[in-house]
């Protein structure tokens, strides 16, 4: 299992477009990937679950992956969040 | 014999085509559906989800290939909603409860839609629509209801039609529009108007009598709709269609002639548009010599984020180029900055609940506070100005200070563009819509600062007379010939002319031939209207002298009753 913690920095938070980008990326890995935030844990491959968390700017999230490519998955997704999903 | 339903004809013309239902009701299909065993239903649901995702993928590829990034982006989000792992679980659970795969799919998405609807954030609340849309798509697949293929011309029908549905279909595919609701100012109707699509509204429950794919004949003048007409009925309409063609031919030969009176006074007749494609049609088909109102709202609507400067630039540039192409570069394209408020909230504009959105936080009031919205739009227009003649117009201005503040933003936008090394036009005119009584009263002061006025009569009449034109009980009071309104208009035009500026009009009044002659006598330079109205107004102007029009105006200004003025002018036409 690999974990990494980061903070949402793009100003509009994770709404539809960033959530789409995030889910597409997460789905490209074989490992099970989850997001932990606000005391909840959800499937990172589910756009519904991610959007329903209401991740706004400044929210701290932890990325957890478990599987054959867990390290790559966590690294790639953390980079996506840190790069503000290519926004701003 | 055909079944007949009747509504109110709002855009004249006969249309023949097959029905394309927008916002279909699935209830009857759900009742008729015979579910199999739960396991079989679960398999069917899973297969439907995969098939719909595949279809979406194909559409996304098509849109991407055509450079339609926005549409592709929306469908991509829909595809992810279809393939969402949490949904397949929810669907299976629902099948255990209800036994029916299509119902389970609808319920699963409905449950999610409810969660989103309850969210604080306005943007997330708005996403409930997407979830229901997606659920319906899969359910339709399961029920064997095919997504409509557009073969030949269609007549789009629905209780209420989202503006994006009509805007999203190619113009040459839509023969007519039928609306269950009665509003003549619904956005769908406004779009239909700019494209001269015969339209009937207010058919109410009649809409339920029409099925997808039904052949119908629609008369946009009488409001009659014939469902599944017989051959005889088709024939009887052929006469009407022939007359329609004759009038069209007469108007077509007027196309390239100027709108000039018998004694040589010329008025510019230009078009109100909602997209660059409308500008193309307006100049090519109806002889518009420019655009007097480009409603930029459609650049903002249907978007999840603030539209980017680059995307806006492409739209404005296209419209500016169309205007320049027909008039040796002289055709002006007036682009109105965002005119949106609480009645049409957008995900990236938080207006909140307002008691009265038409007197609320909207239009220029938002733009002046939201640099992130205003700047990209101004920069995009200034850049588009390089490709012809562009003008910037601010809506809802009530005082000099607002105009000066907005003008300062324009100067800032120029400085930013210069710093970025972008090409822009320094000669873009900057003016205002005169649509509040305050602006009309202060016209002598405002005229010192602006380059032009464009009188927006729809709101000016509404605000001056305190009459909501959508309210059927008092709509008899709504009259652009009301003497109070005429005085404000006259004052506005004269104030502009006195300062050497020009005045135009872009409200519905401009498309009234009887109004056109008195406006011309008041000294108006330009009349902007939905393009199909141009030939009618042109015909009226070409058959009168300015001297006669001035006499009529003098008489009208002596009259005290708006209804009598209207009747008097009608007897002259």
Contacts between the chains, C-beta under 8 A, distances in Angstrom:
chain1	res1	chain2	res2	distance
A	12	B	123	8.0
A	12	B	305	7.0
A	12	B	348	7.6
A	15	B	123	5.7
A	15	B	124	7.2
A	15	B	304	6.8
A	15	B	347	7.5
A	16	B	77	5.0
A	16	B	127	6.6
A	16	B	130	8.0
A	16	B	304	5.3
A	17	B	73	6.7
A	17	B	77	7.4
A	17	B	304	6.1
A	17	B	305	6.8
A	19	B	77	7.9
A	19	B	80	7.9
A	20	B	73	7.7
A	20	B	76	5.7
A	20	B	77	5.1
A	20	B	80	5.6
A	23	B	80	5.3
A	24	B	80	7.3
A	43	B	85	5.8
A	43	B	86	6.5
A	45	B	85	5.7
A	46	B	84	5.0
A	46	B	85	5.1
A	46	B	86	4.5
A	47	B	77	7.3
A	47	B	80	4.3
A	47	B	81	6.1
A	47	B	84	5.7
A	48	B	81	6.7
A	48	B	84	4.9
A	48	B	86	5.3
A	48	B	87	6.7
A	48	B	112	5.6
A	48	B	131	7.9
A	49	B	84	7.8
A	49	B	86	5.4
A	51	B	116	7.5
A	51	B	124	6.8
A	51	B	127	6.9
A	52	B	112	7.5
A	52	B	115	5.9
A	52	B	116	7.1
A	54	B	119	6.4
A	54	B	120	7.7
A	54	B	121	6.6
A	54	B	124	6.6
A	56	B	121	7.8
